[in-house]
Structures are given as structure tokens and as C-alpha cells.
Amino acid sequence: MFASPLAEDAEIRPLEPWQAEEFAEHVVRVRADISPWIPWAATITDASSAREFLEMYARRQAADQGRLYGIWIDGVLQGGTVFRTFDPVMLNCEIGVWMGAAGQGRGLVTRAARQMIDWAFGVRGMARVEWHCDPENARSVAAAERLGLTCEGTLREAFVMNGERRGVQIWSLLADEWRAA
Ligand SMILES: CC(C)(COP(=O)(O)OP(=O)(O)OC[C@H]1O[C@@H](n2cnc3c(N)ncnc32)[C@H](O)[C@@H]1OP(=O)(O)O)[C@@H](O)C(=O)NCCC(=O)NCCS
């Protein structure tokens, strides 16, 4: 139900608290692939911590301040996307993504992010979509470029990841740019 296809064998759909066990198993499976860049990869260790995380996004969704989706390949949860922030007053939102090694390199995340951007601009009237990443995260930088975002600069040492202060590169896309593309 409520799934959107990304490829013949892949789809994106909401990821909700009732899927906590499946999400916990997924995080264990992809931890090594995503933990250099995703803080919750280290803190979600079981169904209980997975449920807490999914409930946080369910609350954000209820307040129209965020959303979380999973990407399933052949019925197995392999990655996902989030509106990490969503501000319907200022009309700004931030998209985040992750994908385990088994699903990387197929353009699935790019396709999923395009659907989110279409919805944000086309349905919700957002003015600006942001993408935040570590400037050394080459795959994430490549995805931002592929999606046509513009790099606005790097907030120096703005984020703590695995005990180390890291830069946060800010990318953005404006509604008019998306329509023109
Ligand atoms: C960032 C991340 C999601 C990117 O995953 P990805 O699979 O490279 O992303 P895409 O879906 O855009 O796929 C692009 C790749 O698919 C290939 N591809 C194949 N068909 C494609 C298509 N139709 N459209 C676009 N790309 C396609 C591209 O050539 C590219 O491959 P390459 O990197 O070998 O050149 C992934 O690396 C990841 O989860 N990393 C760890 C977590 C993370 O860093 N998250 C982001 C935090 S800011």
C-alpha cells in the first residue's frame, strides 16, 4: 500500500513505528556501509531504539515537520530517505538519504530524492530544498550534484560524527530552478 516504484524490483514507501524490528535488522545489516556518515547508524541497535527513532519521525510527520521513507529491493529494506526538517511556514525543508552497499550505484536514491523534491515543490509549495553532507562524503556530494543542487558553502566543524568535529556542506535547490530543469 502507498508504495511508489523506483525500479522493477525496488519501491519507496513510508517507514513507520510498527516496522521497528525490520528497521533494526536493516540497520544492523547496513551499519558498516552508512556509519561513517549517519549518526543514528551507531545508536540504533535493537527494536526498542529503532522504534524510538521511528516514533520521533512519526511525531514530526504528525506535526508536518518531517517524514521518513524506506526503500525496499526485492522486498528487503535496503535504504531510505527523510525530510529531516520540513517547515511549512518558511517553506524550507532538508532531504537526507541512505542506502546499504547492496543497493548503491543504481540511481535508486536519486530517483527517490526526485520524487520527494517533486512533492515538496509541486504539492507542498516549498520554496527551498536543502541537502547537508560532509564535504568528504563523495557519494553524497555526487548525488547532490546529480540532482542539480547548488553548493552554498561549508559550515566549518559544525557537526560531531563519531567523536570528531566535521564540516557540513550545504546544498540547495529553489523551486524555480527545479521547474526550469
Ligand atoms: C549517499 C548514498 C545514498 C548514495 O547512494 P548511490 O547509490 O550512490 O546514489 P544514487 O541513487 O544517486 O546512485 C548513483 C549511482 O548509480 C549510478 N546509476 C545507475 N543508473 C542510474 C540512474 N538511472 N540515475 C542515476 N544514477 C544511476 C550512477 O552512475 C552512480 O554510480 P557511481 O557512484 O558508481 O557513479 C550512499 O552512498 C549512502 O547511503 N552512503 C552512506 C550514507 C550517507 O552518506 N548518506 C548521506 C548522508 S549526507
The ligand as an SDF file (V2000), in Angstrom:
LIG
                    3D

 48 50  0  0  0  0  0  0  0  0999 V2000
   24.8680    8.7240   -0.3910 C   0  0  0  0  0  0  0  0  0  0  0  0
   24.2630    7.4430   -0.9340 C   0  0  0  0  0  0  0  0  0  0  0  0
   22.8270    7.3310   -0.5450 C   0  0  0  0  0  0  0  0  0  0  0  0
   24.3910    7.4810   -2.4690 C   0  0  0  0  0  0  0  0  0  0  0  0
   23.9750    6.2330   -2.9710 O   0  0  0  0  0  0  0  0  0  0  0  0
   24.0970    5.9640   -4.5360 P   0  0  0  0  0  0  0  0  0  0  0  0
   23.5610    4.6390   -4.8490 O   0  0  0  0  0  0  0  0  0  0  0  0
   25.4760    6.3100   -4.9630 O   0  0  0  0  0  0  0  0  0  0  0  0
   23.1310    7.0860   -5.0950 O   0  0  0  0  0  0  0  0  0  0  0  0
   22.3080    7.1490   -6.4070 P   0  0  0  0  0  0  0  0  0  0  0  0
   20.9980    6.5270   -6.2370 O   0  0  0  0  0  0  0  0  0  0  0  0
   22.3310    8.5740   -6.7960 O   0  0  0  0  0  0  0  0  0  0  0  0
   23.1020    6.2680   -7.4620 O   0  0  0  0  0  0  0  0  0  0  0  0
   24.1430    6.8320   -8.1770 C   0  0  0  0  0  0  0  0  0  0  0  0
   24.9620    5.7330   -8.8110 C   0  0  0  0  0  0  0  0  0  0  0  0
   24.0960    4.9180   -9.5930 O   0  0  0  0  0  0  0  0  0  0  0  0
   24.5040    5.0020  -10.9640 C   0  0  0  0  0  0  0  0  0  0  0  0
   23.2740    4.9840  -11.7390 N   0  0  0  0  0  0  0  0  0  0  0  0
   22.8460    3.9130  -12.4440 C   0  0  0  0  0  0  0  0  0  0  0  0
   21.6700    4.1960  -13.0140 N   0  0  0  0  0  0  0  0  0  0  0  0
   21.3510    5.4610  -12.6700 C   0  0  0  0  0  0  0  0  0  0  0  0
   20.2510    6.3140  -12.9470 C   0  0  0  0  0  0  0  0  0  0  0  0
   19.2370    5.8900  -13.7230 N   0  0  0  0  0  0  0  0  0  0  0  0
   20.2250    7.5580  -12.4190 N   0  0  0  0  0  0  0  0  0  0  0  0
   21.2270    7.9870  -11.6430 C   0  0  0  0  0  0  0  0  0  0  0  0
   22.3100    7.2150  -11.3290 N   0  0  0  0  0  0  0  0  0  0  0  0
   22.3690    5.9640  -11.8500 C   0  0  0  0  0  0  0  0  0  0  0  0
   25.3150    6.2700  -11.0690 C   0  0  0  0  0  0  0  0  0  0  0  0
   26.2230    6.2160  -12.1450 O   0  0  0  0  0  0  0  0  0  0  0  0
   26.0190    6.2470   -9.7360 C   0  0  0  0  0  0  0  0  0  0  0  0
   27.0020    5.2610   -9.7400 O   0  0  0  0  0  0  0  0  0  0  0  0
   28.5270    5.6100   -9.3530 P   0  0  0  0  0  0  0  0  0  0  0  0
   28.5120    6.2360   -8.0000 O   0  0  0  0  0  0  0  0  0  0  0  0
   29.1960    4.2960   -9.3680 O   0  0  0  0  0  0  0  0  0  0  0  0
   28.9560    6.5750  -10.3770 O   0  0  0  0  0  0  0  0  0  0  0  0
   25.0170    6.1920   -0.4240 C   0  0  0  0  0  0  0  0  0  0  0  0
   26.3280    6.2420   -0.8570 O   0  0  0  0  0  0  0  0  0  0  0  0
   24.9780    6.0800    1.0970 C   0  0  0  0  0  0  0  0  0  0  0  0
   23.9980    5.6670    1.6630 O   0  0  0  0  0  0  0  0  0  0  0  0
   26.0740    6.4050    1.7580 N   0  0  0  0  0  0  0  0  0  0  0  0
   26.1560    6.2660    3.2120 C   0  0  0  0  0  0  0  0  0  0  0  0
   25.1420    7.1380    3.9380 C   0  0  0  0  0  0  0  0  0  0  0  0
   25.2710    8.5750    3.5080 C   0  0  0  0  0  0  0  0  0  0  0  0
   26.3610    9.0600    3.2700 O   0  0  0  0  0  0  0  0  0  0  0  0
   24.1370    9.2650    3.4060 N   0  0  0  0  0  0  0  0  0  0  0  0
   24.1390   10.6540    3.0560 C   0  0  0  0  0  0  0  0  0  0  0  0
   24.4550   11.4780    4.2630 C   0  0  0  0  0  0  0  0  0  0  0  0
   24.5560   13.1820    3.7970 S   0  0  0  0  0  0  0  0  0  0  0  0
  1  2  1  0
  2  3  1  0
  2  4  1  0
  2 36  1  0
  4  5  1  0
  5  6  1  0
  6  7  2  0
  6  8  1  0
  6  9  1  0
  9 10  1  0
 10 11  2  0
 10 12  1  0
 10 13  1  0
 13 14  1  0
 14 15  1  0
 15 16  1  0
 15 30  1  0
 16 17  1  0
 17 18  1  0
 17 28  1  0
 18 19  1  0
 18 27  1  0
 19 20  2  0
 20 21  1  0
 21 22  1  0
 21 27  2  0
 22 23  1  0
 22 24  2  0
 24 25  1  0
 25 26  2  0
 26 27  1  0
 28 29  1  0
 28 30  1  0
 30 31  1  0
 31 32  1  0
 32 33  2  0
 32 34  1  0
 32 35  1  0
 36 37  1  0
 36 38  1  0
 38 39  2  0
 38 40  1  0
 40 41  1  0
 41 42  1  0
 42 43  1  0
 43 44  2  0
 43 45  1  0
 45 46  1  0
 46 47  1  0
 47 48  1  0
M  END
$$$$
